[in-house]
Amino acid sequence: MAPRLLVCDGCCCGRMEKGNNAVPIEYLKNAWKEHGLQEYVGLSISGCLGPCSLNNVTLMMNGNERIWLGDLGTTEHYEALVEWAKSISNDQEVSELPDLLVSHQFKPK
C-alpha cells in the first residue's frame, strides 16, 4: 500500500476566522495531479485529525509508521510537502523529512 498524506481541513485547521493560516487545498490537489503523485503518495483532505492544540496538522502514514506535522503556516511548508512526496515517488519509499519540516514534527499524546 502506498504511503498516504492526510491534510487536516477540520474544525480548526485552515480556519482563518480562528486566527489560523489557510490550508492550500487546491494547490495541493493541483500539485499531486501535475506531478502524478497519487499512485505513490495518496493525498486525502480530512476532517479533524486531532491534536487541536496545534493547527494545520498533517499525518503521513506508511504502514505502521506515522509522521505527524503541525503548525504548518506558510506556502513554503506546503511546497516542502510536495517536494517530499515527489522524492517518495522517485525513491519508492518514504524519504527523510525535508529540513524545513523537521521542527514541525511531533508525537501525539
C-alpha positions as CSV (number, residue, x, y, z in Angstrom):
1,M,0.0,0.0,0.0
2,A,1.3,3.4,-0.9
3,P,2.1,6.0,1.7
4,R,-0.8,8.4,2.4
5,L,-0.7,12.1,3.4
6,L,-3.7,13.3,5.3
7,V,-4.1,17.0,5.4
8,C,-6.5,18.4,8.1
9,D,-9.1,20.8,7.0
10,G,-11.3,20.3,10.0
11,C,-12.7,22.4,12.9
12,C,-9.5,24.4,13.5
13,C,-7.0,23.8,10.7
14,G,-7.2,26.4,8.0
15,R,-9.8,28.4,9.8
16,M,-8.7,31.9,9.3
17,E,-11.6,33.2,11.4
18,K,-9.9,31.4,14.3
19,G,-6.5,33.0,13.6
20,N,-5.0,30.1,11.7
21,N,-3.5,30.2,8.3
22,A,-5.4,28.9,5.3
23,V,-4.7,25.3,4.1
24,P,-3.9,25.5,0.4
25,I,-6.2,22.6,-0.6
26,E,-6.4,23.4,-4.3
27,Y,-2.6,24.0,-4.5
28,L,-2.0,20.5,-3.0
29,K,-4.6,18.8,-5.3
30,N,-3.1,20.5,-8.4
31,A,0.4,19.6,-7.4
32,W,-0.5,15.9,-6.9
33,K,-2.2,15.9,-10.3
34,E,0.6,17.8,-12.1
35,H,3.3,15.5,-10.8
36,G,1.4,12.3,-10.9
37,L,1.9,11.7,-7.2
38,Q,-1.4,9.9,-6.3
39,E,0.0,6.5,-7.3
40,Y,3.0,6.9,-5.0
41,V,1.6,9.1,-2.1
42,G,-2.1,9.2,-1.6
43,L,-3.5,12.6,-0.7
44,S,-6.5,12.9,1.4
45,I,-8.1,16.1,2.7
46,S,-9.5,15.1,6.0
47,G,-11.8,16.4,8.7
48,C,-10.3,16.9,12.1
49,L,-7.2,14.7,12.7
50,G,-6.9,15.7,16.3
51,P,-4.2,17.5,18.1
52,C,-6.2,20.7,18.1
53,S,-3.7,22.4,20.3
54,L,-1.7,22.7,17.1
55,N,-3.1,23.9,13.8
56,N,-2.7,23.0,10.2
57,V,-1.9,19.4,11.1
58,T,-0.9,16.7,8.6
59,L,-0.2,13.0,9.0
60,M,1.9,10.8,6.8
61,M,1.0,7.2,7.1
62,N,3.2,4.4,5.7
63,G,2.3,1.0,7.0
64,N,2.8,1.2,10.8
65,E,4.9,4.4,10.6
66,R,3.1,7.7,11.4
67,I,4.7,11.1,10.9
68,W,2.8,13.9,12.4
69,L,3.4,17.6,11.5
70,G,1.7,20.6,13.0
71,D,1.7,24.4,12.8
72,L,2.2,24.5,9.1
73,G,1.5,28.0,8.2
74,T,3.5,29.1,5.1
75,T,3.4,28.4,1.4
76,E,7.0,27.0,1.9
77,H,5.7,24.4,4.3
78,Y,3.2,23.1,1.7
79,E,5.8,23.3,-1.1
80,A,8.1,21.2,1.1
81,L,5.3,18.6,1.5
82,V,5.0,18.4,-2.3
83,E,8.8,18.1,-2.7
84,W,8.8,15.3,-0.1
85,A,6.0,13.5,-1.9
86,K,8.0,13.9,-5.2
87,S,11.1,12.3,-3.5
88,I,9.0,9.4,-2.3
89,S,7.6,8.9,-5.8
90,N,11.2,8.8,-7.2
91,D,12.7,6.6,-4.5
92,Q,9.5,4.4,-4.0
93,E,9.9,4.7,-0.2
94,V,9.4,7.4,2.5
95,S,12.4,9.5,2.5
96,E,13.8,11.8,5.2
97,L,11.6,14.7,6.2
98,P,12.7,18.0,4.5
99,D,14.7,20.2,6.8
100,L,12.0,22.9,6.7
101,L,9.5,20.5,8.3
102,V,11.7,18.8,10.9
103,S,10.9,21.3,13.6
104,H,7.1,20.8,12.9
105,Q,7.2,17.1,13.7
106,F,5.5,16.0,16.9
107,K,4.4,12.9,18.7
108,P,0.7,12.9,19.6
109,K,-0.1,12.3,23.3
